[in-house]
Amino acid sequence: MEKYHIYAFEKLDVYQLALSLSIEIRTLVKSFPKEEQFDLTRQIKRATDSISSNLAEGSGRSSNLDQAHFTNMAYASGLEVINHLNLFFQLNYIAEDEYGKLRLSIDEILNKLNGLYKYQINRKTNLKDQSKNK
C-alpha cells in the first residue's frame, strides 16, 4: 500500500482531541431517547464535528488571519457543544460524572484552540509570504 500524506492539521493535538470527542459524543447519544434523534443529538454531533472540520479547512488558508478565523469558528463550535452538554445534563440524559468528564475534555480543547488562535494572529510570516519568496 502506498504511503499517504499526513497534513499539518492532522498532527495538531487539538485536532486529535476534537476527533476523539466527536467519537465519544456519537457513542454517548446512541443511548438517548428516540425523540431526540433528530434534535439535540444531531446538533451536538454537528457542533463537535465542526471543531475538527474548521481546523482542517483553516489549515488550507494562506494568511494567518484566515487561519485564525477558522480557529475562532472552531472555538465557537466548542462553546455550542457546552450548551448542548448543559441541556443533556439538565434533562438527565447524562450523569454528573459523565458531564464532568466531557466538560473537562471540551475545556482542554478550548484552551488549546485559544493558544492556537493567539499563535496564528501573532505569527510574522504566512503561506502568502512564503510563496512570494519562491
Number of C-alpha atoms within 10 A of each C-alpha: 3 4 5 6 6 8 11 10 17 15 10 14 13 21 21 15 18 26 19 15 21 21 14 14 19 16 10 14 20 11 11 14 10 11 9 12 14 9 10 17 22 13 16 24 19 16 22 27 20 22 30 25 20 20 26 20 14 23 20 14 17 15 18 21 17 17 23 24 19 21 28 21 18 28 24 16 22 24 17 17 24 20 13 18 22 15 14 19 16 12 10 10 16 19 12 12 9 13 17 14 11 18 16 12 15 21 15 15 23 22 13 18 24 17 12 18 21 13 13 20 15 12 11 9 11 15 12 12 12 10 9 7 6 5
